[in-house]
Amino acid sequence: MANDDVKLGNPYDTVIVVCGLLSMGIAAVYSVMRIGFDDSLLPVAKAVALALFIFSFPATVRGSDRSWWSSYPFLWIVALMLAAALARILSATGVNAFPVIAAVGVISYAIVFVRWLPRASVWRTLALIIGCGAISVWASGVVWGRNYKNPLFYENFILDGRVHHDSLPLMAIANMLRTYGAASTGIDGLNYIPYHWGTPWLFGQLANLLGAHVLDFYQRGFGITMIPLFFGGTLAFAVATRKLRNGPDADDDLRNDFRFWFVFLAALLGIIPLSGLDAMGAWTSNLLISESYTVAVPCALLFLATALIFYASASNHELAPSRRRSIANAAFAVVGIPLGLVLLGFLKISLMVLAFALAIYALFRLRLYRRPLYASSALLTTILVGWTYTRVSLPAHQEGFKAFDFIQSYVPPQWWPFFVVVQIFWSWLYILVRLRSEGIGTLADLKEAASERRILDVEAVALVAILGLGPGLVMHIDGGSAFYFSDVQRWLAVGFILSRIPELHRTVFGDAQPAPANRPRKLAAKLDNISVRSVVFAFLLLPIIGSMLSNSVVWPMTMVRLNAQTRHALYPPSVAAGIPEGIHGLPRLVDHAILDEGLRRSPNFIVADALRRLSAMPDSARRRTAVFVPQDQAQYWKSLPGDRECSFNSFLAPALASLAMIDGAPPYGCRISRYYGFGSFAPRTRPQLPEDSSPAILCRRATPLGMDRVIVLTFDASGAAIERTIACSPQP
């Protein structure tokens, strides 16, 4: 089998190479966007090395899809967990495992790349490499063309505080998990926040492994490591399901099929203009701006691929199973499935809910409930999923029934008739083409195919599509987050489509008819292989290709424009007046000395600098330290502009200083957000008084948390930061 892979080209090698190229491309864009600011290439290179380790790990240990535990999809999950575990060991023991991880990642990727390079023609290889570069620019634009994340996020906060408030509580949770091991926002002690905090925990560990600030990992490491993983998870799922069917091209190099990449790009970019997609709530940017969704989707697809390999392996060896295989399969059924769904819940609630529904459907559809092993697994899974839901679901998000809320909130009435078609377009496409490929033309045919279990994949896609639409149609979910239920079907359906590209192509276009014998040979050679149907489809593809090209430049242009705006605002007015605004002026806005001086005179520089300096103290010191900022310190409590942002100033110290606050809940009179864990704290009933800042009161709050130091941060009349440390006696 290994020799066949070498001759034919293992498609997983192409997935690994693509992920690595995307990682390096996104890293290059980040570095360009940071030109002129204090930064070095080393942190960027370290993030790339970590990404290469995760992507190439299955090849390093010579994975094979013969069994679930050695399969490429499972080993990608193992690689992610291994990196986080090594980071946790580093935190506990001080042993730095990163040099080994970096060396293994770079060397393994280089070996895969060299092995992969000669297996296809030069022009196909160059096309794929150039395509990866283009998609890197597009993905960078998506994630950094919004104010959720940005290569200049920290500088934007210093400049005027105009950053998206969603990022602050997420970074705060990651820091509290990293520093204290507590799932809390840290605004007033370490109260547990019922939230899907798996991604903040993961990012906290990986930031520790890279020796980076959590803020820097969210703004830099996330794009370099996790966005390529998102793409790779979909591609690996397609390859795994293709291999399960042992098709004639199961071991073919993916470079040889342009249809594969066209469909993948169409799903990413959208086949109609962004204005139309946005009008129907089919957002193409949200998949990369939500770090929890970006991580959870590939993990879910890799887990599903592992489960499919497990089921195929268990079925094939049911008559004469080896003892080793029986133990491994039993472990996956009783431990792997429940644990996998629980971990999905901590990454993203929507993925856990849909995966659980799919698992229960499979249990009854395949009549697995008749077997004690699967029945016990289902019972344990149900209990653990129920428990997990209570641990990761904020009460504020349980807002009750509201019919058609998502449509009414985000879709103009004239587009309502098209909503279901566009929202689950990829599911419609896969279902219809698959039914045609099975020769299903009537309801009787459909019933027969279902009874013979020939279309289980179609049933799975339909189930996820229908259930995914449900939450947005029956309840209110704040911020349009119902999208993270309805969009899941896109990646499941696209994965299945990619796994069957040759078969689906034959279904749509049919086989070429032989040329008539009396037709001139030269004419037959040129035209007989081109069907009228193909010509019609090519004509219809023109507006789709135009839309894809147009959509591909919107976010990169936005990213560059926002970058130029920040730089322009940091330049002195007298100098900036002579520089064109927007993209055209960008090449003249890279002077390090001028940008640095602009940051130092910006309103939030003192606050940001003081908090970042606190984050530099050793882990052992941070774990026993809290920070207190009196609420008469307007320099801190007015850092974010606008009355609506008064809630989110509380997250600045946990996010930037990596320390929990004492008495850091929003000020009295602030209109507090219902979300972001604020429900875990009682609103203030009076303003903060001078006696609330006394050492005795602060220590009384800190010592039950295991902290014996409180740093009081204030600012003098000139705006300079003053740190005063209060030493607290341990509780008797």
C-alpha positions in Angstrom: 0.0 0.0 0.0 2.8 2.4 0.9 4.5 1.7 -2.4 1.3 2.4 -4.3 1.0 5.7 -2.5 4.5 6.7 -3.6 3.8 5.8 -7.3 0.3 7.3 -7.6 0.6 10.1 -5.1 -1.1 10.1 -1.8 -3.8 12.8 -1.9 -3.2 13.5 1.8 0.3 14.8 0.8 -1.5 17.5 -1.4 -3.6 18.4 1.6 -0.6 18.8 3.8 1.3 20.8 1.2 -1.7 23.1 0.6 -2.2 23.7 4.3 1.5 24.6 4.7 1.5 26.9 1.7 -1.6 28.7 3.1 0.1 29.1 6.5 3.2 30.6 5.0 1.1 32.8 2.7 -1.0 34.2 5.5 2.2 34.7 7.6 3.7 36.7 4.7 0.6 38.9 4.5 0.7 39.5 8.3 4.4 40.5 8.1 3.7 43.0 5.2 0.8 44.5 7.1 3.1 45.1 10.1 5.9 46.8 8.2 7.0 49.9 10.2 5.9 48.7 13.6 7.9 47.0 16.4 7.9 43.4 15.3 10.3 40.7 14.2 10.0 37.7 11.9 10.8 35.2 14.6 7.3 35.1 16.2 5.7 34.7 12.7 8.2 32.0 11.9 7.4 30.1 15.1 3.7 30.2 14.4 4.4 28.8 10.9 6.6 26.0 12.4 3.8 25.1 14.8 1.3 24.9 11.9 3.7 22.7 9.9 4.0 20.3 12.8 0.2 20.0 13.1 -0.3 19.5 9.4 2.5 17.1 8.7 2.2 15.0 11.9 0.2 12.2 10.2 2.9 11.8 7.6 5.6 11.9 10.3 4.1 8.8 12.1 3.2 7.2 8.7 -0.5 7.3 9.1 -2.8 4.9 7.2 -6.6 4.8 6.8 -6.7 1.1 7.3 -7.9 1.7 10.9 -9.3 4.6 12.7 -6.5 5.1 15.2 -3.9 5.3 12.5 -6.0 7.3 10.0 -4.9 10.8 8.8 -8.1 12.5 10.1 -7.6 11.1 13.6 -3.9 11.9 13.6 -4.6 15.5 12.8 -6.8 15.7 15.9 -4.0 14.0 17.9 -1.5 16.6 16.6 -3.6 19.5 17.8 -4.1 17.8 21.2 -0.4 16.9 21.4 0.7 20.5 20.8 -1.7 21.7 23.5 -0.6 19.0 25.9 3.1 19.8 25.4 2.3 23.5 26.0 0.6 22.5 29.3 3.6 20.5 30.3 5.8 23.5 29.5 3.6 25.7 31.8 3.8 23.2 34.7 7.5 22.1 34.4 9.3 24.9 32.5 10.5 22.3 29.9 10.3 24.0 26.5 9.2 21.5 23.9 8.8 24.0 21.1 12.3 23.6 19.5 11.5 19.9 19.1 8.0 20.6 17.7 9.4 23.2 15.3 12.2 20.9 14.0 9.8 18.0 13.5 7.3 20.2 11.8 9.7 21.8 9.4 11.7 18.7 8.5 8.5 16.5 8.1 6.9 19.2 5.9 10.0 19.5 3.8 10.1 15.7 3.2 6.4 15.6 2.2 6.9 18.6 -0.1 9.9 17.0 -1.9 8.0 13.7 -2.2 4.9 15.5 -3.5 6.6 17.9 -6.0 7.4 15.6 -8.9 4.1 13.6 -8.9 2.3 16.0 -11.3 3.1 18.2 -14.3 5.0 21.4 -13.7 2.1 23.6 -14.8 -0.4 21.9 -12.4 2.1 22.3 -9.5 2.7 25.9 -10.3 -1.1 26.5 -10.6 -1.7 25.0 -7.2 1.1 27.0 -5.5 -0.1 30.3 -7.1 -3.6 29.4 -6.1 -2.6 28.9 -2.5 -0.9 32.3 -2.6 -4.1 33.9 -3.9 -6.3 32.2 -1.3 -3.9 33.2 1.4 -4.4 36.9 0.5 -8.2 36.4 0.4 -8.3 34.5 3.8 -6.1 37.2 5.3 -8.5 39.9 4.0 -11.5 38.1 5.5 -10.0 37.6 9.0 -8.1 41.0 9.1 -10.5 43.1 7.1 -12.8 43.4 10.1 -12.2 44.9 13.5 -12.6 41.6 15.3 -9.0 40.7 14.5 -6.3 42.8 12.9 -2.5 42.9 12.5 -2.8 46.3 14.1 -5.4 45.4 16.7 -3.2 46.6 19.6 -2.2 49.8 17.8 -5.9 50.5 17.0 -6.7 50.2 20.7 -3.9 52.6 21.5 -4.9 55.0 18.8 -8.6 55.5 19.7 -10.0 52.3 21.3 -12.0 51.4 18.2 -11.7 47.7 18.3 -14.4 45.1 18.3 -15.5 44.3 21.9 -16.0 40.6 21.1 -12.2 40.0 21.1 -11.6 41.3 24.6 -13.7 38.8 26.7 -12.4 35.9 24.6 -8.8 37.0 25.2 -9.7 37.5 28.9 -11.0 33.9 29.2 -7.9 32.6 27.4 -5.7 34.4 29.9 -7.6 33.3 32.9 -7.3 29.7 31.7 -3.6 30.1 31.0 -2.7 32.0 34.2 -5.1 30.5 36.8 -6.6 27.5 35.1 -10.1 29.0 35.6 -12.8 29.4 32.9 -13.6 33.0 33.8 -13.4 36.4 32.3 -11.5 37.6 35.4 -13.3 40.9 35.8 -14.0 40.3 39.5 -12.3 37.3 40.7 -12.5 33.9 39.0 -16.2 33.2 38.7 -16.9 30.4 36.3 -18.5 31.5 33.0 -20.6 28.9 31.2 -19.3 29.4 27.8 -17.7 27.2 25.0 -14.2 28.0 26.2 -12.4 25.2 24.4 -10.9 27.5 21.8 -9.7 30.1 24.4 -8.1 27.2 26.4 -6.4 25.9 23.2 -5.2 29.4 22.2 -3.9 30.0 25.7 -1.8 26.8 25.6 -0.5 27.4 22.1 0.4 31.0 23.0 2.3 29.6 26.0 4.1 27.1 23.7 5.1 29.9 21.3 6.1 32.3 24.2 3.6 34.8 22.9 1.0 37.0 24.5 -2.6 35.7 24.1 -3.5 38.9 22.2 -0.8 38.2 19.7 -1.9 34.7 19.2 -5.5 35.8 18.5 -4.3 38.4 16.1 -1.4 36.5 14.5 -1.2 32.8 15.4 -4.9 32.2 14.8 -4.7 33.1 11.1 -1.4 31.3 10.5 -2.3 28.0 12.2 -6.1 27.6 12.4 -7.4 29.0 9.1 -5.3 26.6 7.1 -6.6 23.9 9.4 -10.1 24.9 8.5 -9.4 24.4 4.8 -7.4 21.2 5.5 -10.2 19.6 7.6 -12.6 19.9 4.7 -10.1 18.6 2.2 -9.1 15.7 4.5 -12.7 14.7 5.0 -13.2 14.6 1.3 -10.1 12.4 0.8 -11.0 10.1 3.6 -14.6 9.5 2.4 -13.2 9.0 -1.2 -10.8 6.4 0.1 -13.5 4.6 2.0 -15.2 3.8 -1.3 -12.0 2.7 -2.9 -12.8 4.5 -6.1 -10.5 4.3 -9.2 -9.0 7.7 -8.4 -8.8 7.2 -4.6 -5.0 7.5 -4.6 -4.7 10.0 -7.4 -3.0 13.4 -6.8 -5.5 16.1 -6.3 -3.6 18.4 -8.6 -4.9 16.4 -11.5 -8.5 17.5 -11.1 -9.2 21.2 -11.5 -12.9 20.5 -10.8 -12.0 19.6 -7.3 -10.5 23.0 -6.6 -13.1 24.9 -8.5 -15.9 23.5 -6.3 -13.8 24.2 -3.2 -13.2 27.8 -4.2 -16.8 28.3 -5.1 -17.9 27.2 -1.6 -15.4 29.5 0.0 -15.9 32.6 -2.2 -19.6 32.3 -3.1 -21.1 31.9 -6.5 -23.1 35.1 -6.5 -22.0 38.6 -5.5 -21.4 39.3 -1.8 -24.3 41.7 -1.7 -26.7 39.0 -2.6 -25.2 36.5 -0.2 -25.3 39.1 2.6 -28.9 39.9 1.8 -29.9 36.3 2.4 -27.8 35.8 5.6 -25.3 33.4 3.8 -22.2 35.2 5.1 -18.9 34.1 3.6 -16.7 35.9 6.1 -18.1 34.7 9.4 -16.6 31.2 9.0 -13.1 32.8 9.5 -13.8 35.7 11.9 -15.3 33.3 14.6 -12.2 31.5 16.0 -14.4 28.9 17.7 -16.2 28.1 14.5 -13.0 28.1 12.5 -11.5 25.5 14.9 -14.7 23.5 15.5 -15.7 22.8 11.9 -12.4 21.0 10.9 -12.4 19.2 14.2 -15.9 18.0 13.6 -15.2 16.9 10.0 -12.0 15.1 11.0 -13.9 13.4 13.9 -16.7 12.4 11.5 -14.2 11.0 9.0 -12.6 9.0 11.9 -16.0 7.7 12.9 -16.7 6.6 9.3 -13.4 4.8 9.1 -14.1 3.2 12.4 -17.5 2.0 11.3 -16.1 0.6 8.0 -13.3 -1.1 9.8 -15.6 -2.6 12.5 -18.0 -3.9 9.8 -15.2 -5.4 7.6 -13.7 -7.2 10.5 -16.8 -8.2 12.4 -16.7 -11.9 11.4 -13.1 -12.5 12.5 -11.8 -9.5 14.5 -8.4 -9.5 16.0 -8.1 -8.9 19.7 -6.2 -5.7 19.2 -8.8 -4.3 16.8 -11.7 -5.3 19.0 -10.3 -3.5 22.0 -9.5 -0.4 19.9 -13.0 -0.4 18.3 -14.7 -0.9 21.7 -12.6 2.0 23.1 -13.7 4.3 20.3 -17.4 3.4 20.7 -17.5 3.8 24.5 -14.8 6.5 25.0 -14.0 8.1 21.7 -17.5 9.0 20.6 -18.7 10.5 23.9 -15.4 12.3 24.5 -15.4 13.6 20.9 -18.9 15.1 21.2 -18.0 16.7 24.6 -14.9 18.3 23.2 -17.0 19.6 20.3 -19.3 21.2 22.8 -16.5 23.0 24.5 -15.3 24.3 21.0 -18.8 25.2 19.6 -22.2 24.4 21.0 -23.8 24.2 17.6 -21.4 21.6 16.4 -22.0 19.4 19.4 -25.8 19.6 19.0 -25.8 18.8 15.4 -23.2 16.0 15.8 -25.2 14.5 18.6 -28.4 14.5 16.5 -26.5 12.8 13.7 -25.1 10.2 16.0 -28.5 9.4 17.4 -30.0 9.2 13.9 -27.2 6.8 12.9 -27.8 4.7 16.1 -31.5 4.1 15.0 -31.0 4.1 11.3 -28.3 1.4 11.4 -30.1 -0.4 14.2 -27.0 -0.2 16.3 -29.1 0.1 19.5 -29.5 -3.7 19.3 -25.8 -4.1 20.3 -24.9 -3.5 23.9 -21.7 -1.8 23.0 -23.4 1.0 21.0 -26.4 1.2 23.3 -24.1 1.8 26.3 -22.1 4.4 24.2 -25.4 6.2 23.3 -26.5 6.3 26.9 -23.1 7.7 28.1 -23.0 10.1 25.3 -26.5 11.5 26.0 -25.6 12.0 29.7 -22.3 13.7 28.9 -23.7 15.9 26.2 -26.5 17.0 28.5 -23.9 17.9 31.2 -21.7 19.7 28.7 -24.5 21.8 27.5 -25.0 23.1 31.1 -21.3 24.0 31.3 -20.9 25.8 28.0 -24.3 27.6 27.4 -24.7 31.0 28.8 -28.2 31.5 30.4 -28.4 34.9 28.6 -28.4 33.0 25.2 -31.5 31.0 26.1 -33.9 33.7 24.9 -36.9 31.6 24.1 -39.2 31.1 21.1 -39.4 33.7 18.3 -40.7 32.5 15.0 -38.5 33.3 11.9 -36.2 35.5 14.0 -33.1 35.1 11.8 -35.0 35.9 8.6 -36.8 38.9 10.0 -33.6 40.3 11.5 -31.1 39.8 8.6 -33.0 39.1 5.4 -35.0 41.8 3.6 -38.6 40.7 2.9 -38.1 40.6 -0.9 -35.5 37.8 -0.4 -37.5 35.6 1.9 -38.7 33.2 -0.8 -35.0 32.5 -1.7 -33.7 32.1 1.8 -33.9 28.3 2.1 -32.5 27.8 -1.4 -29.5 30.0 -0.8 -28.8 29.1 2.8 -28.5 25.4 2.1 -27.5 25.6 -1.5 -24.6 23.1 -1.3 -26.8 20.6 0.5 -29.5 21.0 -2.3 -26.8 20.5 -4.9 -25.3 17.4 -3.3 -28.7 15.8 -2.6 -30.1 16.4 -6.1 -27.0 15.2 -8.0 -26.5 12.2 -5.7 -30.1 11.1 -6.3 -29.6 11.5 -10.0 -26.4 9.4 -9.8 -28.4 6.6 -8.1 -31.0 6.7 -10.7 -33.7 7.9 -8.3 -36.5 9.6 -10.2 -39.6 8.7 -8.2 -40.6 8.5 -4.5 -40.7 4.8 -4.9 -37.1 4.8 -6.1 -36.2 7.0 -3.1 -37.9 4.7 -0.7 -36.1 1.7 -2.2 -32.7 3.4 -2.0 -33.3 4.4 1.6 -34.4 0.9 2.6 -31.2 -0.5 1.0 -29.1 2.1 2.8 -27.6 3.3 -0.5 -28.0 7.0 0.3 -27.0 7.3 4.0 -24.7 10.2 3.0 -27.7 12.0 1.5 -29.7 11.4 4.7 -26.9 12.8 6.8 -26.6 16.0 4.7 -30.4 16.5 4.7 -30.6 15.9 8.5 -27.8 18.5 9.3 -29.3 21.0 6.8 -32.8 20.8 8.3 -31.7 20.8 11.9 -29.2 23.6 11.2 -31.9 25.9 9.9 -34.1 25.2 12.9 -32.6 27.4 15.7 -32.7 30.5 13.6 -36.4 29.9 12.6 -37.8 29.1 16.0 -35.7 31.2 18.6 -33.8 34.4 19.0 -30.0 33.9 19.1 -28.1 37.2 19.6 -25.8 38.6 17.0 -26.9 36.4 14.1 -25.2 33.4 15.7 -27.9 31.1 14.3 -25.6 31.2 11.3 -23.3 28.8 13.1 -26.0 26.2 13.1 -27.2 26.7 9.5 -23.7 27.0 7.9 -22.5 23.6 9.1 -24.3 21.8 6.3 -22.2 23.7 3.7 -18.9 22.1 4.8 -20.4 18.6 5.2 -22.0 18.8 1.8 -19.0 20.3 0.1 -16.8 17.6 1.7 -19.0 14.9 0.2 -19.1 16.7 -3.2 -15.4 16.8 -3.3 -15.1 13.2 -2.5 -17.3 12.3 -5.5 -16.2 14.8 -8.1 -15.6 12.3 -11.0 -18.8 10.5 -10.3 -20.9 13.6 -10.0 -19.3 15.1 -13.1 -20.3 12.0 -15.1 -23.8 12.3 -13.7 -24.2 15.9 -14.8 -22.4 15.8 -18.1 -22.8 12.1 -19.1 -20.3 10.1 -21.1 -19.1 11.4 -24.5 -20.9 9.7 -27.4 -18.8 8.1 -30.2 -18.5 10.1 -33.4 -20.5 8.9 -36.4 -18.4 6.8 -38.8 -19.0 9.0 -41.8 -17.8 12.2 -40.1 -14.5 13.7 -41.1 -11.8 12.4 -38.7 -10.2 15.9 -38.1 -13.6 17.4 -37.2 -14.5 14.5 -35.0 -11.2 14.8 -33.1 -11.9 18.4 -32.3 -15.6 18.5 -31.6 -16.9 15.1 -30.8 -15.7 15.2 -27.2 -17.5 18.5 -26.6 -21.2 18.1 -25.8 -23.7 20.8 -26.2 -24.5 20.4 -22.5 -20.9 21.2 -21.7 -21.0 24.4 -23.8 -24.2 25.5 -22.0 -22.7 24.8 -18.6 -19.5 26.7 -19.6 -21.7 29.7 -20.6 -23.6 29.6 -17.3 -20.3 29.4 -15.4 -19.1 32.8 -16.7 -21.2 34.9 -14.2 -20.3 32.5 -11.4 -16.6 32.9 -12.2 -17.0 36.7 -12.4 -18.7 36.7 -9.0 -16.0 34.5 -7.5 -13.3 36.9 -8.8 -15.1 39.9 -7.5 -15.7 38.4 -4.1 -12.1 37.4 -3.8 -10.8 41.0 -3.8 -13.4 42.7 -1.5 -11.9 41.7 1.8 -8.2 42.0 0.9 -8.9 45.5 -0.3 -10.8 46.3 2.9 -7.9 44.9 5.0 -5.3 47.1 3.2 -7.6 50.2 3.3 -8.1 49.8 7.1 -4.4 49.3 7.6 -3.7 52.5 5.7 -6.2 54.4 7.7 -4.6 53.4 11.0 -1.2 54.4 9.8 -2.5 57.7 8.4 -4.1 58.6 11.7 -0.8 57.9 13.5 1.2 60.3 11.4 1.4 64.0 12.4 -1.3 66.1 10.7 1.3 68.2 9.0 2.9 65.2 7.4 -0.3 63.2 6.8 -1.8 66.1 4.8 0.7 65.5 2.0 0.0 61.7 1.8 -3.0 60.4 -0.1 -5.6 58.6 2.1 -6.4 55.0 1.4 -4.4 52.4 -0.4 -2.4 54.7 -2.6 -0.7 56.4 0.4 0.3 53.1 2.1 3.8 52.9 0.7 4.6 56.3 2.3 3.2 55.3 5.7 5.9 52.9 6.9 8.4 55.1 8.8 9.0 53.3 12.1 10.1 56.4 14.0 7.0 58.4 13.0 4.6 55.5 13.7 6.2 54.9 17.1 5.9 58.5 18.0 2.3 58.5 16.9 1.5 55.6 19.2 3.2 57.3 22.2 1.1 60.4 21.8 -2.1 58.4 21.4 -4.8 58.5 24.1 -4.6 54.9 25.3 -0.8 54.4 25.0 -0.2 54.7 28.8 -3.0 52.2 29.7 -1.9 49.7 27.1 1.8 49.9 27.9 1.1 49.6 31.7 -1.1 46.5 31.2 1.3 44.8 28.8 4.2 45.3 31.2 2.2 43.6 33.9 1.7 40.6 31.6 5.5 40.2 31.4 5.9 39.1 35.0 6.7 35.4 35.4 3.9 32.9 35.5 4.6 32.0 39.1 4.1 35.6 40.1 1.0 36.2 38.0 -0.7 33.2 39.5 -0.6 34.8 43.0 -1.4 38.3 41.8 -4.6 40.3 41.0 -5.0 43.8 39.7 -7.3 46.6 40.9 -8.1 49.8 38.9 -10.2 52.3 41.0 -13.2 53.4 39.0 -12.3 57.1 39.3 -9.4 56.4 36.9 -11.0 57.7 33.7 -7.8 57.0 31.8 -8.7 53.2 32.1 -12.5 53.2 32.4 -13.0 55.5 29.3 -10.5 53.7 27.1 -13.2 52.3 24.7 -15.2 55.1 23.1 -19.0 55.4 23.4 -21.5 54.8 26.2 -22.3 51.3 24.8 -18.7 50.2 25.4 -18.7 50.9 29.1 -19.2 47.2 29.9 -16.1 46.1 28.0 -13.5 48.3 29.7 -13.7 45.6 32.4 -12.0 43.1 30.1 -9.0 45.2 29.4 -6.8 44.2 32.3 -7.6 40.4 32.0 -7.1 40.6 28.3 -3.9 42.7 28.2 -2.3 42.2 31.6 -3.2 38.5 31.8 -4.3 39.1 35.4 -7.7 38.8 37.2 -9.2 42.0 38.5 -10.5 42.7 41.9 -13.8 44.6 41.9 -13.5 45.2 38.2 -17.2 44.9 37.2 -18.6 47.8 35.0 -19.2 51.1 36.8 -22.4 52.0 38.5 -24.9 53.4 36.0 -23.3 51.6 33.1 -25.8 49.8 30.9 -24.4 46.3 31.1 -24.5 43.9 28.3 -26.7 40.8 28.9 -24.0 38.6 27.3 -20.3 37.9 27.7 -20.7 36.4 31.2 -22.0 39.5 32.9 -24.9 37.5 34.3 -22.5 35.8 36.7 -22.0 39.2 38.5 -24.6 41.3 40.4 -24.8 44.8 39.0 -23.5 47.6 41.2 -26.2 49.2 43.4 -24.0 52.2 44.3 -20.8 53.9 43.0 -17.4 52.6 44.2 -16.4 54.3 47.5 -12.9 55.2 48.7 -13.1 52.5 51.4 -13.7 49.9 48.7 -10.1 50.6 47.7 -8.6 50.0 51.1 -5.9 47.3 51.4 -8.0 45.3 53.9 -11.0 45.1 51.5 -8.9 44.2 48.5 -7.0 41.5 50.4 -10.2 40.1 51.7 -11.3 39.7 48.1 -8.0 38.3 46.8 -6.9 35.8 49.4 -9.9 33.3 48.9 -8.7 33.1 45.3 -5.2 32.0 46.4 -3.7 35.4 45.7 -1.4 37.2 48.1 -0.7 40.3 46.1 -2.9 43.1 44.6 -1.4 45.6 42.2 -3.3 48.9 42.3 -3.0 50.7 39.0 -3.7 54.4 38.9 -2.7 57.3 36.7 -1.4 60.7 37.9 -2.3 64.2 36.6 0.1 63.9 33.7 -1.4 60.5 32.7 1.6 58.4 33.8 0.8 55.0 35.2 1.5 54.3 38.9 1.7 50.7 40.3 1.3 50.1 44.0 1.6 46.6 45.3 -0.3 45.4 48.4 1.0 42.3 50.1 -1.8 40.2 51.6 -1.4 37.8 54.5 -2.6 34.3 53.8 -6.0 33.3 55.2 -5.7 31.4 58.5 
